[in-house]
Amino acid sequence: MRWKLPAGLAVLILLILAAPSAAQAGSPGLNEACQTIDRPEYRDMRKLIDIDLDTATDIEVRVRANQILSAARAESLPRLPDATQQALDGSKEDLRAFLKNGMQIVWSDDLLVLITRTLSGGGPKVKAAASKALDENTVETSLAYLNDGLYVARELDCQPPPSTTSPAPAGGQLPKTGTATAALALGGAALVALGIGAVLVGRRSRA
């Protein structure tokens, strides 16, 4: 027996299957251990809501909510997956209200949590960049840090420290020791000269 799906439900299934199921991979970057990885790319969830939530059909609303749920899970966001699933399990009105307001609040908080996690084990450049992103506290700043700024800062932190040893003098020359040593040498030479002069005077006197 063949089951015939309603047209609306078929569209819903196709759109859900078309939703991204894994975090997008960006360009290579360094992790906390300064090893090269394929860094994840965090997308702007607001762009997934490309409909008028006041006039969209219930199916269109649920499609967008499921796409957000799929993306949030792929990016391992702390709270958005559960919050979206709870909204999907609720009433139609609750789901529309969540997509209008609640989603962005939960999502922006999740981005701040991800930024805070990079402070642990981060070098001075990472900590400075993360603190700046947390202070500005905007979605745009958070995404810019997580997708790019974090890895720029890590590149700087992972650079080897500059050498502090002085190069060996060329041609077998003795290293310069400064004016104090030179003055001491001159003073010693003067004392030796005075001693020799005193010996000569003493010999002449005895003669």
C-alpha positions in Angstrom: 0.0 0.0 0.0 1.4 3.4 -1.0 1.1 6.4 1.2 0.5 9.7 -0.4 1.9 12.7 1.5 0.1 16.0 1.5 1.9 18.6 -0.7 2.6 20.9 2.2 4.2 18.1 4.3 6.3 17.0 1.3 7.7 20.5 0.9 8.4 20.6 4.6 10.4 17.4 4.5 12.4 18.4 1.5 13.3 21.8 3.0 14.3 20.2 6.3 16.5 17.7 4.5 18.1 20.6 2.5 19.0 22.4 5.7 22.7 22.2 6.6 23.4 19.3 9.0 27.0 20.2 9.8 28.9 23.3 10.8 30.4 25.0 7.8 34.2 24.7 7.6 36.1 27.9 7.1 39.7 28.5 6.3 42.4 26.7 8.3 43.3 28.2 11.7 45.2 27.4 14.9 43.6 25.8 18.0 44.7 26.4 21.6 47.6 24.0 21.2 48.8 26.1 18.1 47.9 23.2 15.8 46.3 23.7 12.4 42.6 22.9 12.2 39.7 23.5 9.9 38.0 26.2 11.9 34.1 26.2 12.1 32.1 29.1 10.7 29.2 30.4 12.7 26.4 31.7 10.5 24.0 34.6 11.1 20.8 32.8 12.2 18.8 35.9 11.5 19.2 35.2 7.7 17.4 31.9 8.1 14.2 33.8 8.9 13.6 35.2 5.4 9.8 35.4 5.6 7.3 37.7 7.2 6.4 35.9 10.4 3.0 37.7 10.6 1.8 36.5 7.2 3.7 33.3 6.6 1.9 29.9 6.8 2.4 27.6 9.7 4.4 25.2 7.5 6.7 28.0 6.4 7.3 29.0 10.1 8.0 25.4 11.1 10.5 25.0 8.2 12.5 28.0 9.4 12.4 26.8 12.9 13.7 23.4 11.9 16.5 25.0 9.9 17.5 27.0 12.9 17.4 23.9 15.0 19.6 22.0 12.6 22.2 24.8 12.3 22.2 25.3 16.1 23.0 21.7 16.7 25.6 21.6 14.0 27.4 24.5 15.7 27.0 23.0 19.1 25.4 26.1 20.5 24.8 25.8 24.3 21.1 26.7 24.6 19.5 27.5 21.2 18.9 23.8 20.2 16.8 23.1 23.3 15.0 26.4 23.2 14.1 25.9 19.5 12.9 22.4 20.1 10.8 23.6 23.0 9.2 26.2 20.8 8.5 23.6 18.1 6.8 21.4 20.6 4.6 24.3 21.7 1.7 26.1 20.1 1.8 27.9 16.7 1.6 31.2 18.5 4.5 30.4 20.7 6.7 29.3 17.8 6.0 32.6 15.9 6.8 34.6 19.1 10.0 32.7 19.6 11.2 33.3 16.1 10.3 37.0 16.3 12.1 37.7 19.6 13.3 34.8 21.8 15.5 33.2 19.2 17.8 36.1 18.8 18.1 36.6 22.5 19.1 33.0 23.2 21.3 32.9 20.1 23.2 36.1 21.0 23.7 34.8 24.6 25.1 31.5 23.1 27.7 33.5 21.1 28.8 35.3 24.3 29.2 31.9 26.0 31.4 30.7 23.2 33.5 33.8 23.4 33.9 33.4 27.1 35.1 29.8 26.6 38.0 31.0 24.5 39.4 33.0 27.5 40.4 29.7 29.2 43.8 28.7 28.0 44.0 31.7 25.6 47.1 33.8 25.3 47.3 37.5 25.9 46.2 38.5 22.4 43.2 36.1 22.5 42.2 37.4 25.9 42.4 41.0 24.8 40.4 40.3 21.6 37.8 38.3 23.5 37.4 40.9 26.2 36.8 43.6 23.6 34.1 41.5 21.9 32.4 40.9 25.2 32.5 44.6 26.0 31.0 45.6 22.7 28.3 42.9 23.1 26.8 42.9 19.6 25.9 40.0 17.3 28.1 41.4 14.6 31.1 41.8 16.9 30.6 38.3 18.3 30.4 36.7 14.9 33.5 38.6 13.7 35.5 37.4 16.7 34.4 33.8 16.5 34.9 33.5 12.7 38.1 35.6 12.3 39.4 37.7 15.2 40.0 34.6 17.5 42.3 33.1 14.9 44.2 36.3 14.1 44.9 36.6 17.9 46.0 33.0 18.1 48.4 33.5 15.3 50.1 36.2 17.3 50.1 34.3 20.5 51.6 31.2 18.8 54.5 33.1 17.4 57.9 32.2 19.1 59.2 34.8 21.4 62.1 37.0 20.1 65.6 35.9 21.0 67.2 37.9 23.9 70.9 36.6 23.5 73.5 39.0 22.1 75.3 37.8 18.9 78.9 36.8 19.3 81.5 39.4 18.2 83.0 38.9 14.7 86.7 38.3 14.0 87.6 37.1 17.5 87.3 40.6 18.9 86.7 40.9 22.6 83.2 42.0 23.5 82.8 45.6 24.6 82.4 45.9 28.3 81.5 49.5 28.8 83.0 52.7 30.1 83.3 51.5 33.7 85.6 48.7 32.8 87.7 50.9 30.6 88.1 53.4 33.4 89.1 50.7 35.8 91.7 49.4 33.3 93.2 52.9 32.9 93.3 53.4 36.7 95.1 50.1 37.1 97.7 51.1 34.5 98.3 54.4 36.2 98.9 52.6 39.5 101.4 50.2 37.9 103.2 53.2 36.4 103.4 54.9 39.7 104.8 51.8 41.3 107.5 51.4 38.7 108.5 55.0 39.2 108.7 54.6 42.9 111.0 51.6 42.5 113.3 53.5 40.2 113.5 56.5 42.5 114.3 54.2 45.4 117.2 52.6 43.5 118.7 55.9 42.5 118.6 57.1 46.1 120.5 54.1 47.3 123.0 54.5 44.5 
